[in-house]
């Protein structure tokens, strides 16, 4: 049985994103809207593993992507970041909603941590020799999470790579905020709780899947 997955789309002439509105982190891009929709569908299996790790039932028999809303993107979209706070992201969140969002964000972090732990330091380079190695991805992801915490209105010291206590403290503070019921209003940087969950989970999964792709077959774990 095919399950319909509602997505929001942000579109620019150079790049578009499709984001599953009820599944934080399930967001992919393409040069066109059609390509973005194709990409988000193609990642259903990979995202499903994250959802199930979070204890969330996920369709196993195929998905059908359905556009729920479309908005213009901006320079950030063109750069490669899902920037748009959609109307769906402005929906209120209950205690149950917040717990679900937090579980999915935590599962995205865990997925990245697991792949980092198994990956070699040197990852296969792109066609033009680009791409960070594993330790640089870890540095970047951690710095981004601290920036996201600030965008959510949290004042917490920047964590240190390798210091699990400081990393844990950052993540706990972010998850506590995501869990809080919300009327859908914006946080410090025009983000909502739902958008914050999307953005944080997307960034971790984007790099987790990058590591997964770039470690093999030439550099298997």
C-alpha positions as CSV (number, residue, x, y, z in Angstrom):
1,X,0.0,0.0,0.0
2,X,1.4,3.4,-1.0
3,X,1.5,6.2,1.6
4,X,1.1,9.8,0.6
5,X,3.8,12.1,2.0
6,X,3.0,15.8,2.0
7,X,5.9,18.1,1.2
8,X,6.6,21.8,1.0
9,X,8.6,23.1,-1.9
10,X,10.9,26.1,-2.1
11,X,11.9,27.0,-5.6
12,X,14.6,29.1,-7.3
13,X,15.8,29.1,-10.9
14,X,19.0,27.3,-9.9
15,X,17.9,24.9,-7.1
16,X,14.7,23.7,-5.3
17,X,14.0,21.9,-2.1
18,X,11.3,19.5,-1.2
19,X,10.7,18.9,2.5
20,X,8.4,16.3,4.1
21,X,6.3,18.5,6.4
22,X,5.8,15.9,9.1
23,X,9.2,14.3,9.1
24,X,12.1,16.5,10.3
25,X,15.2,16.0,8.3
26,X,13.6,14.4,5.2
27,X,14.5,17.2,2.8
28,X,16.3,17.0,-0.5
29,X,17.2,19.3,-3.3
30,X,17.4,19.3,-7.1
31,X,18.1,21.7,-9.9
32,X,14.3,21.8,-10.6
33,X,11.2,21.1,-8.5
34,X,10.7,17.8,-10.3
35,X,14.3,16.8,-9.5
36,X,13.8,17.8,-5.8
37,X,10.6,15.7,-5.6
38,X,12.3,12.8,-7.2
39,X,15.2,13.1,-4.7
40,X,13.0,13.3,-1.6
41,X,11.2,10.1,-2.8
42,X,14.5,8.3,-3.5
43,X,15.6,8.9,0.1
44,X,12.5,7.3,1.7
45,X,14.4,4.2,2.5
46,X,17.3,6.0,4.1
47,X,15.0,8.3,6.1
48,X,12.8,5.4,7.1
49,X,15.7,3.9,9.0
50,X,16.1,7.1,11.0
51,X,12.3,7.3,11.7
52,X,12.2,3.7,12.9
53,X,15.2,4.3,15.1
54,X,13.2,7.1,16.7
55,X,10.3,4.6,17.3
56,X,8.1,6.1,14.6
57,X,6.1,3.9,12.3
58,X,7.2,4.5,8.7
59,X,5.6,3.2,5.5
60,X,7.4,0.1,4.2
61,X,5.5,-0.4,0.9
62,X,6.4,2.8,-1.0
63,X,5.5,6.5,-0.8
64,X,3.8,8.9,-3.1
65,X,5.1,12.5,-2.8
66,X,2.3,15.1,-2.7
67,X,3.0,18.9,-2.9
68,X,1.3,20.6,0.0
69,X,2.6,24.1,-0.6
70,X,5.1,25.9,-2.8
71,X,7.1,29.1,-2.0
72,X,9.9,31.1,-3.7
73,X,13.3,30.3,-2.3
74,X,16.2,32.7,-1.8
75,X,20.0,32.9,-2.1
76,X,20.3,30.4,0.8
77,X,18.1,27.9,-1.2
78,X,20.4,28.3,-4.2
79,X,23.4,27.8,-1.9
80,X,22.0,24.5,-0.8
81,X,20.0,25.0,2.4
82,X,16.2,24.6,3.0
83,X,15.6,28.2,4.2
84,X,11.8,28.6,3.9
85,X,9.7,28.5,7.0
86,X,6.5,27.1,5.5
87,X,2.9,27.6,6.5
88,X,3.0,24.0,7.7
89,X,5.9,24.9,10.0
90,X,3.7,27.5,11.7
91,X,1.3,24.9,13.0
92,X,1.1,24.7,16.8
93,X,2.8,21.8,18.6
94,X,1.3,19.9,21.5
95,X,3.3,17.9,24.1
96,X,3.0,14.8,22.0
97,X,4.1,16.7,18.8
98,X,7.1,18.1,20.6
99,X,8.1,14.7,21.9
100,X,7.8,13.2,18.4
101,X,9.9,16.0,16.9
102,X,12.5,15.7,19.5
103,X,12.8,11.9,19.0
104,X,13.4,12.4,15.3
105,X,16.0,15.1,15.8
106,X,17.8,12.9,18.3
107,X,17.7,10.0,15.9
108,X,19.2,12.2,13.2
109,X,22.1,13.1,15.6
110,X,22.5,9.5,16.5
111,X,22.6,8.5,12.8
112,X,25.4,11.0,12.2
113,X,27.3,9.9,15.3
114,X,27.1,6.2,14.2
115,X,28.4,6.9,10.7
116,X,31.2,9.2,12.0
117,X,32.4,6.4,14.4
118,X,32.6,3.9,11.6
119,X,34.0,6.1,8.9
120,X,37.7,6.5,7.9
121,X,39.2,10.0,8.3
122,X,39.9,10.3,4.5
123,X,36.7,10.2,2.5
124,X,36.5,9.8,-1.3
125,X,36.7,13.1,-3.0
126,X,34.2,14.5,-5.4
127,X,34.7,14.8,-9.2
128,X,36.6,18.1,-8.7
129,X,38.5,16.9,-5.6
130,X,36.2,18.6,-3.2
131,X,34.6,17.6,0.1
132,X,35.6,17.6,3.8
133,X,37.2,14.7,5.5
134,X,35.4,13.1,8.5
135,X,36.9,15.2,11.3
136,X,36.1,18.4,9.3
137,X,32.5,17.4,8.8
138,X,32.3,16.8,12.6
139,X,33.7,20.2,13.3
140,X,31.3,21.8,10.8
141,X,28.2,20.0,12.1
142,X,28.9,20.8,15.7
143,X,29.5,24.5,14.9
144,X,26.3,24.5,12.9
145,X,24.3,23.0,15.8
146,X,25.6,25.8,18.1
147,X,24.5,28.4,15.5
148,X,21.1,26.7,15.3
149,X,20.7,26.8,19.1
150,X,21.4,30.5,19.0
151,X,18.8,30.9,16.2
152,X,16.3,29.1,18.5
153,X,17.0,31.7,21.2
154,X,19.2,29.6,23.4
155,X,22.2,31.0,25.2
156,X,24.6,28.1,25.8
157,X,28.4,27.9,25.5
158,X,29.8,26.5,22.2
159,X,30.6,22.8,22.6
160,X,34.1,21.5,22.1
161,X,34.8,18.7,19.6
162,X,35.5,15.5,21.6
163,X,34.0,16.9,24.8
164,X,30.9,14.7,25.1
165,X,29.6,16.5,28.1
166,X,29.5,19.9,26.3
167,X,27.9,18.3,23.2
168,X,25.3,16.5,25.3
169,X,24.5,19.7,27.1
170,X,23.9,21.5,23.8
171,X,21.7,18.8,22.4
172,X,19.7,18.4,25.6
173,X,18.9,22.2,25.7
174,X,17.8,22.1,22.0
175,X,15.6,19.1,22.5
176,X,14.0,20.6,25.6
177,X,13.0,23.6,23.6
178,X,11.7,21.5,20.8
179,X,9.6,19.5,23.2
180,X,7.8,22.5,24.6
181,X,4.2,23.1,23.4
182,X,4.1,26.0,21.0
183,X,1.4,28.1,19.4
184,X,3.5,28.2,16.2
185,X,4.9,31.6,16.7
186,X,8.5,32.4,15.8
187,X,11.6,32.1,17.9
188,X,14.6,34.4,17.8
189,X,15.5,34.1,14.2
190,X,12.1,33.8,12.6
191,X,12.2,30.1,13.1
192,X,9.4,28.1,14.5
193,X,9.7,24.9,16.6
194,X,8.8,22.8,13.6
195,X,11.2,24.5,11.3
196,X,14.0,24.3,13.9
197,X,13.4,20.5,14.1
198,X,13.5,20.3,10.3
199,X,16.7,22.4,10.0
200,X,18.6,20.7,12.7
201,X,17.7,17.1,11.6
202,X,18.3,18.0,7.9
203,X,21.8,19.2,8.5
204,X,22.8,16.2,10.5
205,X,21.3,13.7,8.0
206,X,22.7,15.6,5.0
207,X,26.2,15.1,6.4
208,X,25.5,11.6,7.6
209,X,24.4,10.5,4.1
210,X,27.4,12.4,2.6
211,X,29.7,10.3,4.8
212,X,27.8,7.1,3.9
213,X,28.2,7.9,0.2
214,X,31.8,9.1,0.3
215,X,33.3,6.3,2.4
216,X,32.7,3.7,-0.2
217,X,33.0,1.6,-2.2
218,X,36.7,2.7,-2.3
219,X,36.7,3.6,1.4
220,X,34.3,1.2,3.1
221,X,33.9,1.4,6.9
